[in-house]
Amino acid sequence: MRIAHRGEKRFISLPVKVFLGKWNGDKRRVTGTHPDAGEINAFLSDLERAAFSVISRLERAETPTAAQRITGETQGRA
């Protein structure tokens, strides 16, 4: 998972691997033909929600928001 914020990028290694033919890059989700698509896509949605939650919380607190901090806090919540 790539987290980019204000031109800074960080990556989170995920415990899931999917063949390129089973990945929809436009939707950033596993295709329905993958046997575990529902479970993997739910995991990705939860992780994405956690990242956005961290960003919102940091911005509301007017805390400096860097991609590295977002990545660290997202990994701690996932």
N, C-alpha and C positions, 0 to 999 in steps of 0.2 A: 504494500500500500504506500502510495506516495502522498506526502503532506507538503503542500506548497503554500507559503504565506508570505506576502510582501517580498517576493522574489527569492526567498530562501526555501530550499527543498530538503526534506528528510524522508527516509524510507523506513517502513516497519515490515519486517519479514513475517509472513503469515504461515500458519501451519498447514496450508492447503496448496496443492499444486493441481493445475488444470491444463490439459492439452490445449494448444492454441485453437484448434477446431471446435472446442467446446466453450470458447470464450467469446462474448459479444462485447467488443471494445467500445461501441457507441453507448451501450447501456451500462458498461462496466459491471457486468454480471455474467454468471455461468449460463449457458444456453439450457433450455428445457430438455434437451436430449441427453444431458449428463445425468447419470443415475442418482447423484446426490445434489442436484441443482437446488432444490428447495432449502435443504439444510445449509449449503454453502452460501447461497444468496441471503439467507436470514442472518448468518454470521457476518457477512460483509455489510449488511444494513445496520446491524447492531454496532459494528466497529465505526462505521461512518457517522452514525448518530452520536457515538461517544466523542468522536473528534470534534464535531460541530458543537456539542455541549461544552467541551473544554474551551473552545474558541469563544463562545458566547459568554461563559463565566469570566474568562480573563478580560474580555473587552468591557464587560459591565463593571468589573473591579478596577478598570483602568490600569491593569497590570501590563507591562510590556509583553507583547504577544509575539514570540518567535517560534518558527517551525520546530526547532529543537525542543522547546518546552511543551508545545502541543503534542509532539510525538511521544515524549516521555510520559505525559499525563494520560494520553490515550492508551498507551500500553498498560499503564497501571490500572485502568478501568476495564479493560477488555477481559 
